[in-house]
């Protein structure tokens, strides 16, 4: 089963390299656990071709076959307790599932899994619930100067922007051996937030409360999710060390960098010993450059960023998306699709007959400038040692943007312990 799943990922990855709008040949693996078909009404409303509809169906069934459980909308774990209140302090443990059935996941044999829900805060300080997982090693490392099991806070890269895209909901926890598995196998307890809006999608659905939206690439907001997940995990499991380090990649790289800085809602944490930020998203002015580049690329990155702006600041979608982009985004949201589905819905070739997916001047929108300022971790002083790593051939998070952020931090705070490595 695991081998078939790996082959499916490989075959689908090859498809992502194709730039023309061509039909997928159909599932190459016959163990898909989903067979969803789009209705004629869905296809019409989204204004997509039959070819795109065909590809979306395959991508969606591929994603759903990799869910660890049923939809997060019906999985009891992601339901917030009935006594939940926005007055509960951030970092408070809400629920804990000590032992998760690992047969539902594709985990290494020597690790176990717990899941928690906890209280976090948004960019403006509003309290909301969120979810996280904890990966346990068979034999934790020991250090003479640390009491308890050593903790790594893991901040994942882009998995999607809708509730179904939570890593704790995916069989391989999204990054598998590229991140959390290796850390756990090396003897560290891995605490990994899904981020707000991924996993837990509503604080009180029965009362008609609005959905919890994911503020994509709001690094300061994701940093809240990370540090409060660690606090909640330490509350649930006293065997964990009080001190911790953090590691993040791409979206998570900005998360860990932001956590090292001082903000009004997240003061320096003395137990945070250091951070690694790999290929972080650009900060400040470079974030606006990313937005402009995403608008030109006509890929899913533009809609993801537009949705993040709408989630963070309530900007109307019509001011960010083109009509074609908004129609397709409606379908993505209805399906609960993640990165594979988004790659098909927002393929560059499909944009050739439209005005693109997001407005060309999106980087000039007030919400874009507000998020660029709020998440500009490069202009704040790191309170812990920080290692920034960047792939020089990265096509999405460009090395020049990361280098500009590092240079700004070092110029403003020359006494900071910041090291940059490009490879």
C-alpha positions in Angstrom: 0.0 0.0 0.0 2.8 2.4 0.9 4.7 1.6 -2.3 1.6 2.2 -4.4 1.1 5.6 -2.6 4.7 6.6 -3.3 4.3 5.7 -7.0 1.1 7.8 -7.2 3.0 10.8 -5.8 5.8 10.3 -8.3 3.4 10.0 -11.3 1.4 13.0 -10.2 4.6 15.1 -9.7 5.6 14.4 -13.3 2.2 15.9 -14.3 2.9 19.2 -12.5 5.8 19.8 -14.9 3.5 19.9 -17.9 2.6 23.4 -18.9 0.0 22.7 -21.6 -3.6 22.0 -20.7 -3.7 18.3 -21.4 -5.8 15.6 -19.8 -4.3 13.3 -17.2 -4.3 9.6 -18.4 -6.3 8.6 -15.3 -5.3 7.0 -12.1 -2.1 5.0 -12.5 -2.7 3.3 -9.2 -5.9 1.4 -8.6 -6.1 1.8 -4.9 -7.6 5.3 -4.8 -10.0 5.4 -1.9 -12.2 8.1 -3.5 -14.2 8.3 -6.7 -15.7 11.8 -6.6 -17.2 13.2 -9.9 -17.9 16.9 -10.5 -21.4 17.7 -11.4 -22.4 19.6 -14.6 -23.4 22.5 -12.4 -20.0 22.7 -10.6 -18.2 22.6 -14.0 -20.4 25.4 -15.3 -20.2 27.6 -12.3 -16.4 27.3 -12.2 -16.2 28.1 -15.9 -13.7 25.3 -16.5 -13.2 23.0 -19.5 -14.0 19.3 -19.5 -10.2 18.7 -19.6 -9.7 20.7 -16.5 -12.7 19.1 -14.8 -11.2 15.6 -15.6 -7.8 16.6 -14.1 -9.4 18.2 -11.0 -11.3 14.9 -10.4 -8.2 12.8 -10.5 -6.3 15.3 -8.3 -9.1 15.5 -5.8 -9.5 11.7 -5.5 -5.7 11.4 -5.2 -5.7 13.9 -2.3 -8.7 12.3 -0.5 -7.1 8.9 -0.8 -4.2 10.3 1.3 -6.5 11.5 4.1 -5.7 9.7 7.4 -9.4 10.0 8.5 -12.7 11.2 7.1 -13.2 14.9 6.3 -12.2 17.3 9.0 -15.8 18.5 9.0 -17.0 15.2 10.5 -13.9 13.9 12.3 -14.6 14.4 16.0 -11.0 15.3 16.7 -11.3 18.7 14.9 -14.5 19.6 16.7 -14.0 22.4 19.3 -15.4 21.6 22.9 -18.8 23.0 23.5 -17.5 25.2 26.4 -14.9 26.9 24.1 -14.6 30.6 24.6 -12.6 33.4 23.0 -11.6 34.4 26.5 -9.5 31.3 27.0 -5.8 32.4 27.1 -3.6 31.5 24.1 -1.5 28.4 24.6 -4.3 26.7 26.6 -4.8 23.0 25.8 -8.4 22.3 24.6 -8.3 18.6 23.9 -5.7 15.9 23.6 -5.7 12.5 21.9 -2.8 10.8 23.7 -2.6 7.9 21.3 -3.5 8.1 17.7 -4.1 5.0 15.6 -0.8 5.0 13.6 -2.2 2.4 11.1 -4.1 5.3 9.6 -0.8 7.0 8.8 2.4 6.0 6.9 4.7 6.6 9.8 8.1 5.0 10.6 7.8 2.0 12.8 9.7 3.5 15.7 7.5 6.6 16.3 4.0 7.2 17.8 1.6 10.1 17.3 -0.6 12.3 19.5 -2.9 15.1 18.4 -4.1 18.2 20.3 -6.3 21.2 19.9 -5.4 24.4 21.6 -6.0 28.1 21.7 -4.0 30.5 19.5 -4.4 34.1 18.4 -4.7 35.8 15.0 -2.7 38.7 13.7 -5.0 41.2 15.5 -5.0 39.2 18.8 -8.3 37.5 18.4 -8.4 34.1 20.2 -9.3 31.1 18.0 -8.8 27.3 18.3 -6.3 25.4 16.2 -4.9 21.8 15.9 -1.5 20.2 16.0 0.2 16.9 16.2 3.1 15.5 18.3 5.5 12.9 17.0 7.2 10.8 19.6 10.5 9.0 19.2 10.9 5.5 20.5 14.0 6.5 22.4 14.2 10.3 23.2 17.6 11.9 23.3 19.0 13.1 26.5 21.1 16.2 27.2 22.9 17.0 30.5 21.7 20.6 30.5 18.1 19.9 29.6 15.4 18.4 31.8 12.8 16.4 29.9 12.4 15.1 26.4 14.0 17.6 23.8 11.4 19.4 21.7 11.6 20.6 18.1 8.8 22.9 16.9 8.2 22.1 13.3 6.7 24.6 10.9 5.5 23.1 7.7 5.6 24.5 4.2 2.5 25.1 2.0 0.1 22.2 2.2 -3.0 24.3 1.0 -5.2 26.9 2.5 -8.4 25.1 3.4 -9.2 22.9 6.5 -8.7 19.6 4.7 -5.1 20.6 4.1 -4.0 20.2 7.7 -0.8 18.0 7.9 -2.3 16.1 10.9 -5.1 15.1 8.5 -2.7 13.7 5.9 -1.3 10.2 6.1 2.3 11.2 5.7 2.0 14.4 7.8 2.8 16.2 4.6 6.6 16.4 4.9 7.3 12.8 6.0 11.1 12.1 5.7 11.8 15.6 4.5 11.2 16.9 8.0 9.3 15.5 11.0 10.1 11.8 10.5 13.8 12.4 10.5 13.6 14.6 13.6 11.7 12.0 15.5 14.0 9.2 14.4 16.9 11.2 15.7 15.3 11.2 19.2 13.4 14.5 19.3 9.8 15.1 20.2 8.3 17.0 17.2 5.4 19.5 18.0 3.8 20.6 14.7 0.9 23.1 14.3 -1.4 22.7 11.4 -1.7 26.6 11.5 -5.0 28.4 12.1 -7.6 27.6 9.5 -6.1 24.2 8.6 -7.8 21.4 10.5 -10.1 23.2 12.8 -12.3 25.2 10.5 -14.9 26.6 12.8 -15.0 27.5 16.5 -18.7 26.9 16.9 -20.4 25.7 13.7 -23.7 25.0 15.5 -24.1 28.6 16.4 -23.5 29.9 12.9 -20.0 31.3 13.8 -18.0 32.4 10.7 -15.4 29.9 9.5 -11.8 30.2 10.6 -9.8 31.2 7.5 -6.1 30.5 6.9 -4.0 33.7 6.6 -1.5 32.3 4.2 2.0 33.6 4.5 1.1 35.8 7.5 4.3 34.8 9.2 3.6 36.6 12.5 0.3 34.8 12.7 1.8 31.4 12.0 4.4 32.1 14.7 1.6 32.5 17.2 0.3 29.1 16.2 3.7 27.5 16.6 4.6 28.9 20.0 1.2 28.3 21.4 1.1 24.7 20.1 4.4 24.1 21.9 3.0 25.6 25.1 -0.2 23.4 24.9 1.9 20.3 24.2 4.1 21.0 27.2 0.9 21.4 29.3 -0.5 18.1 28.0 2.8 16.2 28.5 4.9 17.4 31.4 7.7 15.0 30.3 8.6 17.5 27.6 11.5 19.9 28.1 10.6 23.6 28.8 13.2 24.7 26.3 12.8 24.1 22.5 14.2 24.9 19.1 12.2 25.5 15.9 12.7 24.5 12.3 10.6 25.5 9.3 10.7 25.4 5.6 9.1 27.8 3.0 5.9 29.0 4.7 7.3 27.5 7.8 10.6 29.2 7.3 9.0 32.6 7.7 7.1 31.2 10.7 10.3 30.3 12.6 12.1 33.5 11.7 9.1 35.5 12.9 9.0 33.6 16.2 12.6 34.8 16.9 11.4 38.5 16.8 9.7 40.7 19.3 6.1 41.8 18.6 3.3 43.2 20.8 1.5 39.9 21.0 4.5 37.5 21.0 7.2 38.7 23.3 10.6 36.9 23.3 10.4 33.4 24.7 13.4 32.7 26.9 13.0 28.9 26.4 13.4 29.3 22.6 17.0 28.3 22.1 17.3 28.9 18.4 15.7 28.7 15.0 16.3 27.4 11.5 14.5 29.1 8.7 14.8 27.3 5.3 13.8 29.1 2.1 11.5 31.6 4.0 9.0 33.7 2.2 10.1 37.3 1.5 9.6 40.0 4.1 8.5 43.6 3.7 9.1 45.1 0.3 10.2 41.7 -1.1 6.8 40.3 -0.1 5.1 42.8 -2.5 7.5 41.6 -5.2 6.4 38.1 -4.6 2.8 39.1 -4.9 3.5 40.9 -8.2 5.4 37.8 -9.5 2.6 35.5 -8.5 0.1 37.6 -10.3 2.1 37.3 -13.5 2.8 33.6 -13.2 -0.9 32.6 -13.3 -0.2 29.6 -11.0 -2.0 28.7 -7.8 0.4 30.9 -5.8 -1.5 34.0 -6.8 -4.9 32.7 -5.5 -3.3 31.3 -2.4 -1.9 34.8 -1.6 -5.1 36.5 -2.4 -7.0 34.2 -0.1 -4.4 34.9 2.6 -5.0 38.6 2.3 -8.8 38.1 2.5 -8.4 35.9 5.6 -6.0 38.2 7.4 -7.7 41.5 6.8 -11.2 40.8 5.5 -10.4 42.3 2.1 -13.3 41.5 -0.4 -12.3 38.7 -2.8 -13.6 40.7 -5.7 -10.8 43.2 -5.1 -8.2 40.5 -5.2 -9.4 37.8 -7.6 -10.4 38.3 -11.3 -13.9 36.9 -12.1 -12.3 33.8 -13.5 -10.1 33.3 -10.5 -13.0 33.9 -8.1 -15.2 31.3 -10.0 -12.5 28.7 -9.7 -11.7 29.5 -6.1 -15.3 28.9 -5.3 -15.0 25.4 -6.6 -11.7 24.8 -4.8 -13.3 25.8 -1.5 -16.4 23.7 -2.1 -14.3 20.6 -2.8 -11.9 21.3 0.1 -9.1 20.9 -2.4 -5.4 21.3 -1.5 -2.2 21.8 -3.6 -2.8 19.1 -6.2 -6.3 20.3 -7.0 -5.2 23.9 -7.0 -2.4 23.1 -9.4 -5.0 21.8 -11.9 -7.6 24.5 -11.3 -5.1 27.3 -11.6 -2.7 25.9 -14.2 -0.9 28.6 -16.3 -2.2 27.0 -19.6 -5.8 27.4 -18.4 -5.3 31.1 -17.8 -4.4 31.8 -21.5 -8.0 32.6 -22.3 -8.7 34.7 -19.2 -7.3 37.8 -17.5 -5.4 35.6 -15.1 -6.5 34.5 -11.6 -5.7 37.6 -9.5 -5.7 41.3 -10.4 -2.4 42.4 -11.9 -2.1 45.2 -9.4 -2.7 43.1 -6.3 0.6 44.1 -4.8 -0.7 47.7 -4.6 -3.8 46.7 -2.6 -4.1 48.1 0.9 -4.3 44.5 2.4 -1.1 43.5 0.6 0.8 46.5 2.1 -0.7 45.8 5.5 0.4 42.2 5.5 3.9 43.1 4.1 4.3 45.4 7.1 2.8 43.1 9.7 4.9 40.1 8.7 8.1 42.0 8.0 10.3 40.0 10.4 13.5 41.3 8.8 13.0 44.7 10.5 12.7 43.2 14.0 15.6 42.0 16.1 16.0 38.3 16.6 16.0 37.3 20.2 17.6 33.9 19.6 20.3 32.5 17.3 18.9 32.2 13.7 20.2 30.1 10.8 18.7 31.0 7.5 19.1 28.5 4.7 18.2 29.1 1.1 18.2 27.0 -2.1 19.8 29.1 -4.7 17.8 27.5 -7.5 14.4 27.9 -5.7 11.9 29.2 -8.3 9.3 30.3 -5.8 11.2 31.8 -2.9 14.0 33.5 -4.7 17.5 33.7 -3.1 17.7 37.4 -3.8 14.6 38.0 -1.6 16.0 36.0 1.2 19.4 37.6 1.0 17.7 41.1 1.1 15.9 40.1 4.3 19.0 38.8 5.9 21.0 41.9 4.9 18.3 44.2 6.3 18.3 42.4 9.7 22.1 42.4 9.9 22.3 46.1 9.1 19.6 47.0 11.6 20.9 44.7 14.3 24.6 43.9 13.7 24.9 42.3 17.2 22.3 39.6 16.3 23.4 36.0 15.9 22.2 35.5 12.3 23.9 33.2 9.9 23.0 32.7 6.2 23.8 29.7 4.1 23.0 29.4 0.4 23.4 26.0 -1.4 
